[in-house]
Amino acid sequence: MSPDPLKNPGPDQTVKVLPRHLAGPGTADPHTAWPFPFDEDWTLRQSEHGTVLAVSPCLRLWTSLLHEPATSRLGTWTIAANRVPFGPAGWTITFDATTPVELLHDVHTELLDLYLEDLHSDRDHLFGDTTPAYEAYAPLFAQGWGHSVRTDGTQTFLSWDGLAGVRHRYAATGPDGLAWRGWGGRLSEPLWQARFSTGTPLTLVAAFTASLISAVPLHRAVTDTPSQFRRHLYLTTPTPKPAPGGPPPPSGAGRIR
């Protein structure tokens, strides 16, 4: 059996881990999370207080990262869309900065696709998305997540290990309500949370859930994985490239105990 990389790891020891909801945030870098073409009129700004902001050329779409290193969530990622430039937000999405950055990347990639579809058509996908709610939680069913429905108009999906969840408020709560919520870790003290307001395009929620249950492992430094949940992780150790003409090096994979 290969040695456990979590025992006396070197300072640069990295692993590939699953499930994603327990992997840790990775590098909270806007250039990792944001796929926007900043060389094509998208604006990137950073304030003296550390807030990083990206704005679309039409000024109706913006997303930001507010660093708060002294808090348990380390800050907040926020996405908002306005029906008119500088108007009130029609919908918002927020992520704790402790959310795995790959989930943020996948949601922002879908957001850019919506923006480009609107740019090249007479549709307004940012405010008239017709994606059914089922597409947002179908991936969870496919992965065997548990499902419960309450009389208060909410349904909750829980991962097989009980350490991640998605809650959907399917009953109308008004324009300012919270429609979807996702988290990793224990609900009483989550590692991270994501919140989607009423009016958020459901294709963005679907991008989030699909990324959340993806079987593609995430690269992490050993020291960045949440120590209290390491026994729930599966990992492989990245291996060096074989020498030309030589056999491939052995690799280890297994559950952390």
N, C-alpha and C positions, 0 to 999 in steps of 0.2 A: 504494500500500500504506500502511496506517495505521502510524504510528510505533510502535516497540516500546516498550510501557510499562515494560519492565524497564531501559531505558536512561535514566539520570538521572530516576528517578521522583520525584514530589513526596512529601512526608511523608504525605499522605493518599491517595496513589494506590492504588486497589483494582482487583482483577481477579476474574473468574470462571474457575475452573480445573478441568481434568480431566487425568488420572485422579485419583480421590479419594485413592488410596493415597500420592500424592506431594504432596498439597496443603498439608501442614503442619497443625498442630493447631487453628488458629483460636483463639478465646478460651476458655480452660479455665474456664468459668463454670458452677457447678452448676445455676443457673437456666436455662442453655441446654441442658444435658444431661438434666436431670430434669424430666419432665412431671407430677410427682406433685401431687395436690391438697392443698397444705399448709393450706388453709382447711377441710379436712374430716378433721381428726384425724391427718394425717401430721405427723411431727415433723421439724423442721429445726434442727440444732444446729451450732455452730462453736466449737471449742476455742480456748484462748489460744495454742496452738501452730500454728493455721492449718488443722487438719483440719476438714472439713465433712462432716456425717453426716445422712442421711435415714433414717427408720425408719417402717415401716408401722404402722397402728393395732393390728394383731394381734401385733406385736413379733417376727414370724418372718422378716421380710424387711428387710434394711438395705443401704445403699449409701453409699460414702464417697469423698471426694477428699482425699488426703494430698499437700500441696504439698511438694516438695523441690527448690527452685530451683537448688541448688548441684550437682545431679546431671544427667547427660546426658538422662535421661528426664523430668525436671522433677517427678516425683512419680508417684502411682499412684491410679487409680480402682479400687475394689473393690465387687463385688456379692456378697452371700451370703444364703443361705436356711437357716433352722433349722427342724427338724420341730416343735420346741417352743420357746416363748419363752426366750431366753437360753441355749439349748442349743448344742451344737457345730454348726458349719456342715455342712449336708448336701451342699452344692456351692458353688463359688465361681467367679467370673469376675474377672480382673484385666486392666486396660488401662494401658499407659504413658500418662502425661499428655501425651505427644507424639502420641497417636492423634487423628485428626481428630474434633472434637467432634460432628460430625453423625452419625458412626457410633455414638457413645455415646448420642446422643439416640434413635436408632432402636431400639437394643437396650433402653433403658430404657422406651420407649413400649410395646414388646412385653411387657416385664416387667410393666408396669402392667396391660395387658390380661389377662395370665395371672392376676394377683392379683384383678382384678375378676371374672373368670370363676369363680375359686374361691369368692369371696365370695357369689356368687349361684347356686351350684350345690352338689351333694354330691360334686363331683370335687376332686381335689388336683393341679391341673396343675403346681404348682411341684415336685412330686416324682413325679408319675405321668404325665408327658408321653408321648404315643404318636406323636409326629411321627417319621417315618422319617428316617434319616440322609441319604437321597438328597435330601430337600428342602433340606438345608443346602448341598450342593455342586452341585445341578442348575443354579443360576444361573451358576456358574463354567463349566460345560460350555457353557451357552448363549452365553457371551461368548468362547468359543474358548480358554479357559485350558488349558494343558498338563496332562497327568495321568500320574503314575507310581506304581507299587505296589512295595513292598519286602517281602522275606520276614520282616522284623521286625514285621509287622503294622501298618504305616503306609502311607498313600497321601498323595501330595502333589500339590497343584494350583498351577501357576505361571502368572502373568499373561503376556500376550503380549509385554510388554516385559521380563520377567524380574525386575521390581522389586516384586513382591508375591507372597505365597504363603499358602496355607492347608494345614495338615497335620492329618490325621485319623488317630488311632490307633484302628483298628476292632477290633483284638484286645483281649480283656479284660486290664486291667492292675490290677485291684483297685479298691476304693472311693476310694482317694486318688490315683489316677493322673490324668495330664493327657490329656484326650480330644481336644481341638482346640487348634490354635495358628494364629494369623494374624499377618502382619507386612507392613510396607511398607518399601521400600528394599532394600538388599542383605542377604541372610540373615546374612552374616558380621558386619555392622554395621548392623542395621535402624534405620530412623527411629523405628519404634514396633512394639510387639508387643501381641497380645491372647491370653489364655490362658483356656481353658474346662475346668474339672475334670470328671472322670467324674461323671455324675448331673445335669449341667446340662441343663435342658430344651432339646431340640433346636430347638424353635421360636425360642429366643433365638439359637442359632448361625445359624439360617436368616435371622433378621432382620439379623444382622451381615453375612453374605455378600451378601445382597441390597443392603444399603446400600453395601457395599464396591465393588460393580460398577455401581452406579447411574450413569446417564448425566446426572443432574442435576448441573450444575457447582456448585462451592463458592465462596463469596465469601471472598476473602483480601486482606489488605494485601500489596502486592508484597514488602515487606521480610520478611513472614512465610512466604513460600514457600521451601522448602529450596533454597539456591543451587546445590548440587551436582547437582540433578536438574531444574533449570529448563528445560534443553533437551529434556526428555522431556514437558513439560507442553503442553497445549493451553489457550488462554485466549481470553476475550473481555473487552473493556473495558466496564464499565458506562457507559451513556450517560445524559446528563441528559434530563429530560422535555421534549418539544417545546413551544414556545410555543403558546398557543391559536390554532388556525387555521393554524399554520405546518407545514412539512414535517418529518418525523422526522429527527433528526440522524443522520449516518453512524456506523456502528460498525465496529470492526475485530475480526477473529477469525482465529486461525491458530496454528501451532505456534511455540513459542519456539525460536529457533536459537542 
